[in-house]
């Protein structure tokens, strides 16, 4: 039971998620006010992971809707089970010949629930839900407009059935990597928080929590180096997810410190664009020297 912000901070700590007071506060308010939580920030800073952590920590079922260009209401909300309906039509014809009642094929029995409908009409209502609408910025403006009814009133409209209201209001977490600006109408319905790249101190703590066996010297060098990397304008600056991948790779290679050759051969953990690799290789030595001397 989350009674205060401190309880929420403890929950995140127990789930090995390094947070700060501001983030814990907005999550607490989202829970108490039953408002969607809108998380924005660069890729790899822990937005999606936070939804997973909240699901596990709160003991709620996680329902995830991964957004993409062309996502439509049918895919996100519901579809009719056409094979089952066709079978029922044939059976109805038989029943009609025998004088039995014709069964309606547009009922919930013939509905295939997709993530949004699952979240508000969850089959096991003893279990509460966290609905993750992931990377909403990848979807189209039309899909944003479709979401407004759900986010405002936690209900959806199905022409054949009418309006279906949430049996229990889920905790909705929306994430965006800001590849495009989302409409104000979406943000007005949510509590907002920007998750930035971590400070050196915060990233160091994340490494200690996620990789307990990492040596202090290596963890410090990694975090200082990542701070230097992010001060440059790469197409995609590496986030905390890349830091963790890189730290794991260095441990696999039995490295207990950074050197230029190790950084060179493991740069694929950090950069996924060739343009970024080229820029990195031009300044790699300077970055490493600054980080190690700092």
C-alpha positions in Angstrom: 0.0 0.0 0.0 1.4 3.4 -1.0 0.5 5.9 1.7 3.0 8.6 0.9 5.9 9.6 -1.3 8.4 7.9 0.9 6.5 4.6 0.3 6.8 5.2 -3.4 10.5 5.9 -3.1 11.0 2.7 -1.2 9.1 0.7 -3.8 11.4 2.0 -6.6 14.5 1.3 -4.5 13.3 -2.2 -3.8 12.9 -2.8 -7.5 16.4 -1.4 -8.1 15.2 1.7 -9.9 17.3 4.8 -9.1 14.9 7.7 -8.9 14.8 11.2 -7.4 12.2 13.0 -5.3 10.6 14.8 -8.3 9.9 11.6 -10.2 8.6 9.8 -7.1 6.3 12.7 -6.4 4.7 12.8 -9.9 4.2 9.0 -9.8 2.6 9.3 -6.4 0.2 12.0 -7.6 -0.7 9.9 -10.7 -1.7 7.0 -8.4 -3.7 9.2 -6.0 -5.3 11.4 -8.6 -5.9 8.5 -11.1 -4.3 10.6 -13.8 -2.2 9.2 -16.7 1.5 9.8 -16.4 3.3 11.2 -19.4 7.1 10.5 -19.5 9.2 12.2 -22.0 12.9 12.1 -22.7 15.7 10.6 -24.8 15.7 7.0 -25.7 17.4 4.7 -23.1 16.9 6.8 -20.0 14.5 4.4 -18.2 11.0 5.5 -19.2 9.7 2.1 -20.3 11.6 0.4 -17.5 9.8 2.6 -15.0 6.4 1.2 -16.1 7.7 -2.3 -15.7 9.0 -1.5 -12.3 5.7 0.0 -11.2 3.8 -3.0 -12.4 6.0 -5.4 -10.5 6.3 -3.3 -7.4 2.6 -2.5 -7.1 1.7 -6.1 -8.0 -0.3 -5.0 -11.0 -0.7 -6.7 -14.4 1.3 -4.9 -17.1 -0.5 -4.4 -20.5 1.8 -2.8 -23.1 0.7 -1.1 -26.3 3.8 -0.6 -28.5 3.1 2.3 -30.8 4.2 2.6 -34.4 3.4 4.5 -37.6 0.0 3.4 -38.9 -1.3 2.0 -35.6 -5.1 2.2 -35.7 -8.0 1.7 -33.4 -8.7 -1.8 -34.4 -5.2 -3.0 -33.5 -5.1 -1.0 -30.3 -8.7 -1.5 -29.1 -10.6 -4.4 -30.4 -11.5 -6.7 -33.4 -14.5 -8.8 -34.1 -13.8 -12.6 -34.1 -15.0 -13.1 -37.7 -14.5 -16.9 -37.9 -16.5 -17.3 -34.7 -19.2 -14.9 -36.1 -19.4 -16.8 -39.4 -19.8 -20.1 -37.5 -22.5 -18.6 -35.4 -24.3 -17.4 -38.5 -24.3 -20.9 -39.9 -25.6 -22.2 -36.6 -28.2 -19.5 -36.5 -29.5 -20.7 -39.9 -29.8 -24.2 -38.5 -31.5 -22.9 -35.3 -33.9 -20.8 -37.4 -35.0 -23.9 -39.3 -35.8 -25.6 -35.9 -37.6 -22.5 -34.7 -34.9 -21.5 -32.2 -34.0 -17.9 -31.4 -31.4 -16.1 -33.6 -28.3 -15.3 -31.5 -26.7 -11.8 -31.9 -23.2 -12.0 -33.2 -22.3 -8.5 -32.1 -21.8 -9.1 -28.3 -18.7 -9.2 -26.1 -18.6 -13.0 -26.6 -17.4 -12.3 -30.2 -15.0 -9.5 -29.3 -11.2 -9.9 -29.4 -9.8 -7.4 -26.9 -6.7 -5.6 -27.8 -4.5 -3.8 -25.2 -6.6 -0.7 -24.6 -9.8 -2.6 -24.1 -8.0 -5.2 -22.0 -6.8 -2.5 -19.7 -10.2 -1.1 -18.9 -12.1 -4.4 -19.2 -9.5 -6.7 -17.6 -10.7 -10.3 -17.4 -9.4 -10.8 -13.9 -10.7 -7.7 -12.1 -9.1 -8.9 -8.8 -5.8 -7.8 -10.4 -5.3 -4.1 -11.1 -3.5 -2.9 -14.3 -0.6 -0.8 -15.4 -1.3 0.3 -19.0 2.0 1.2 -20.9 1.4 3.2 -24.1 5.0 3.1 -25.3 6.6 5.6 -27.7 3.4 7.4 -28.5 5.4 9.8 -30.7 5.9 7.0 -33.3 2.1 6.8 -33.9 0.0 9.2 -36.1 -1.9 12.3 -35.0 -5.2 10.4 -35.8 -4.3 7.8 -33.1 -3.5 10.6 -30.6 -7.1 11.9 -31.2 -8.5 8.5 -30.7 -6.8 8.2 -27.3 -8.5 11.4 -25.9 -11.7 9.7 -24.8 -9.8 7.0 -23.0 -7.5 9.4 -21.2 -10.3 11.8 -20.2 -13.0 9.4 -19.1 -11.4 6.0 -19.1 -14.0 4.7 -21.5 -14.1 3.7 -25.1 -17.0 3.7 -27.7 -17.7 0.6 -29.8 -20.5 1.3 -32.4 -22.2 -2.1 -32.0 -22.0 -2.1 -28.2 -22.0 1.5 -27.1 -19.7 3.0 -24.4 -17.7 0.7 -22.3 -16.4 2.2 -19.1 -13.4 1.1 -17.1 -14.3 -1.3 -14.3 -11.2 -0.2 -12.5 -9.1 2.8 -13.6 -5.6 1.6 -14.6 -2.4 3.4 -14.0 -1.6 4.7 -17.5 2.1 5.4 -18.3 2.7 7.1 -21.7 6.2 7.4 -23.0 7.7 9.6 -25.8 11.2 9.9 -27.2 10.1 13.3 -28.7 10.8 12.3 -32.3 7.8 14.6 -33.0 5.8 17.0 -30.8 2.6 15.5 -29.4 -0.6 17.5 -29.3 -1.4 19.6 -26.2 -4.7 17.8 -25.8 -2.8 14.6 -24.8 -0.6 16.4 -22.4 -3.4 18.3 -20.7 -4.9 15.0 -19.7 -1.7 13.8 -18.0 0.8 14.6 -15.3 4.1 15.3 -17.1 7.7 14.5 -16.2 10.9 14.8 -18.3 13.5 12.1 -17.6 16.9 13.5 -18.5 20.3 11.8 -18.9 21.6 11.0 -15.5 24.2 13.1 -13.7 27.6 11.4 -13.0 26.6 10.7 -9.4 23.2 9.2 -10.4 24.7 7.0 -13.1 27.3 5.8 -10.7 24.5 4.8 -8.3 22.7 3.0 -11.1 25.8 1.0 -11.9 26.2 0.0 -8.3 22.6 -1.1 -8.0 22.3 -2.9 -11.4 25.8 -4.4 -11.3 26.7 -5.0 -7.7 30.1 -6.6 -8.4 31.5 -3.7 -10.5 34.7 -2.2 -9.1 34.5 1.4 -7.9 37.3 2.5 -10.1 35.8 1.2 -13.3 32.3 2.5 -12.4 33.7 6.0 -11.8 35.6 6.0 -15.1 32.6 4.8 -17.0 30.3 7.5 -15.6 32.8 10.3 -16.2 33.4 9.0 -19.7 29.7 8.9 -20.5 29.3 12.4 -19.1 31.9 13.6 -21.6 30.3 11.7 -24.5 26.9 13.2 -23.8 28.4 16.7 -23.9 28.8 16.3 -27.7 26.1 16.5 -30.4 25.9 12.9 -31.6 22.8 11.8 -33.6 21.9 9.5 -30.8 23.7 10.1 -27.5 23.9 6.9 -25.5 21.5 6.6 -22.6 21.7 4.7 -19.3 20.6 1.5 -21.2 23.8 1.7 -23.3 25.9 2.5 -20.2 24.7 -0.8 -18.6 25.3 -2.8 -21.8 28.8 -1.3 -22.0 29.6 -2.0 -18.3 28.4 -5.6 -18.7 30.6 -6.0 -21.8 33.7 -4.6 -20.0 33.2 -7.1 -17.2 32.8 -9.9 -19.7 36.2 -8.8 -21.1 37.7 -8.8 -17.6 38.4 -5.1 -17.7 38.9 -3.2 -14.4 39.7 0.1 -16.0 39.3 2.1 -19.3 42.0 2.4 -21.9 41.8 3.7 -25.5 42.0 0.3 -27.2 39.2 -1.2 -25.0 37.0 1.8 -25.7 37.6 1.5 -29.4 36.7 -2.2 -29.7 33.6 -1.9 -27.5 32.1 1.3 -29.0 29.4 -0.8 -30.7 27.8 -0.9 -27.2 27.4 2.8 -27.2 26.8 4.0 -30.8 24.4 2.6 -33.4 24.9 5.1 -36.2 27.9 5.1 -38.4 28.0 8.9 -38.4 28.3 8.8 -34.6 31.0 6.2 -34.7 33.0 8.4 -37.1 32.7 11.5 -34.8 33.5 9.4 -31.8 36.6 8.0 -33.3 37.8 11.5 -34.1 37.5 12.6 -30.5 37.8 9.4 -28.6 41.3 10.0 -27.2 40.4 13.5 -25.9 37.2 12.2 -24.3 39.1 9.5 -22.5 41.8 11.7 -21.3 39.4 14.3 -20.0 37.3 11.6 -18.2 40.3 9.9 -16.6 42.1 13.1 -15.6 38.8 14.6 -14.2 
